[in-house]
Structures are given as C-alpha cells and as structure tokens.
Amino acid sequence: MLNLKPLHHFVLVVEERNFAAAARRANISQPALSNSIRTLEEQIGVQLFLRDERPVKVTPEGEEILERARWLLFEARNLDVQISALRSGVAGHLRCGMVPIFSA
C-alpha cells in the first residue's frame, strides 16, 4: 500500500512546479522532498517529473497519476474530519428508547 505523504509531496511539486518551493510548503528540506519523490517513483516504477527542464514538468505518466493522487488526498482529509467528529461525539448514531406508555 502506498504512503500518502509522498503523494502529497508529488502534488505539491506539481502545483509549485519547483522542488524548493514545494519543500517550503511541506515544511521539509528540499533533499528530503526529492528523496520522497524518488522513493515514490521507485516504488511505483514510473518517472513522475522531467527534472532537467525549468520549471519542472510532469511526465505523461505523472499526469495520469495526478488526479487519482488528488482524489486520494481529498478522501484522506475527509476521513480525518469524520474520525475527529466521531471521536468528539459530533457525529455518529444516537439511539433513543422509551417505555411503551409514552409511545402511545
């Protein structure tokens, strides 16, 4: 299963079109972000960026993965919100019962 953090880094680089700017947004060093992307590329067996061009360009394979990565990150954020709401009691099921005399 994929780790979502490298996918987040991938989306940041796509949005910023620059590894250094994406690293600043992620609050990590540029080498750490590059390693995260490189590890993701090795894991999935696909090159995501054309690094020799400025600004950085996404490969066609990277474009194919981008929308699904954005969707996964969106759903992960929604899950975090839902878990938080369940944990705090704001969401969930409420069951009420009453004795037969009051239900008539």
C-alpha positions as CSV (number, residue, x, y, z in Angstrom):
1,M,0.0,0.0,0.0
2,L,1.2,3.5,-0.8
3,N,2.1,6.0,1.9
4,L,0.1,9.2,1.4
5,K,3.0,11.6,2.3
6,P,4.9,11.1,-0.9
7,L,1.7,11.5,-2.9
8,H,1.2,14.8,-1.1
9,H,4.8,15.8,-2.0
10,F,4.1,14.9,-5.6
11,V,1.0,17.1,-5.7
12,L,2.9,20.0,-4.1
13,V,5.7,19.8,-6.7
14,V,3.1,19.8,-9.5
15,E,1.4,22.8,-8.0
16,E,4.6,24.8,-7.4
17,R,6.5,23.5,-10.5
18,N,9.6,23.7,-8.3
19,F,11.1,21.3,-5.8
20,A,12.4,24.0,-3.4
21,A,9.1,25.9,-3.3
22,A,7.2,22.6,-2.7
23,A,9.6,21.7,0.1
24,R,8.9,25.0,1.8
25,R,5.2,24.4,1.6
26,A,5.7,20.9,3.0
27,N,8.0,22.3,5.8
28,I,10.8,19.9,4.9
29,S,14.2,20.3,3.3
30,Q,14.5,20.1,-0.5
31,P,16.7,17.0,-0.4
32,A,14.1,15.2,1.8
33,L,11.3,16.1,-0.6
34,S,13.4,14.9,-3.6
35,N,14.1,11.7,-1.8
36,S,10.4,11.2,-1.1
37,I,9.6,11.7,-4.7
38,R,12.4,9.4,-5.8
39,T,11.3,6.7,-3.4
40,L,7.7,7.0,-4.8
41,E,8.9,6.8,-8.3
42,E,10.9,3.6,-7.5
43,Q,8.0,2.1,-5.6
44,I,5.5,2.6,-8.5
45,G,8.1,2.1,-11.3
46,V,7.2,5.3,-13.1
47,Q,9.1,8.6,-13.6
48,L,6.8,11.5,-12.5
49,F,8.8,14.5,-13.5
50,L,11.2,15.8,-16.2
51,R,13.8,17.2,-13.8
52,D,16.1,18.7,-16.5
53,E,13.5,21.3,-17.5
54,R,12.7,24.5,-15.7
55,P,10.1,24.9,-14.4
56,V,9.8,21.2,-13.6
57,K,7.3,19.4,-15.9
58,V,5.1,16.4,-15.1
59,T,5.6,13.3,-17.4
60,P,2.5,12.0,-19.1
61,E,2.6,9.1,-16.6
62,G,2.6,11.6,-13.8
63,E,-0.4,13.4,-15.3
64,E,-2.2,10.1,-15.3
65,I,-1.5,9.6,-11.6
66,L,-2.1,13.2,-10.5
67,E,-5.9,13.3,-10.5
68,R,-6.1,10.0,-8.6
69,A,-3.5,11.3,-6.1
70,R,-5.5,14.4,-5.5
71,W,-8.7,12.4,-5.0
72,L,-6.9,10.1,-2.5
73,L,-5.6,13.0,-0.5
74,F,-9.0,14.6,-0.5
75,E,-10.7,11.4,0.7
76,A,-8.0,11.0,3.4
77,R,-8.7,14.5,4.7
78,N,-12.4,13.8,4.7
79,L,-11.8,10.6,6.7
80,D,-9.7,12.6,9.2
81,V,-12.6,15.0,9.6
82,Q,-15.1,12.2,10.1
83,I,-13.0,10.4,12.6
84,S,-12.5,13.6,14.5
85,A,-16.2,14.2,14.6
86,L,-16.9,10.7,15.7
87,R,-14.3,10.9,18.4
88,S,-15.7,14.1,19.7
89,G,-19.3,13.0,19.6
90,V,-20.4,15.5,17.0
91,A,-21.3,12.7,14.5
92,G,-22.5,9.1,14.9
93,H,-25.7,7.3,15.8
94,L,-28.0,8.3,18.6
95,R,-30.4,5.7,19.8
96,C,-33.4,6.8,21.9
97,G,-35.7,4.4,23.7
98,M,-38.9,5.0,25.6
99,V,-41.2,2.9,27.6
100,P,-44.4,1.7,25.9
101,I,-46.7,4.0,27.9
102,F,-45.1,7.2,26.4
103,S,-45.0,5.9,22.8
104,A,-48.8,6.0,22.5
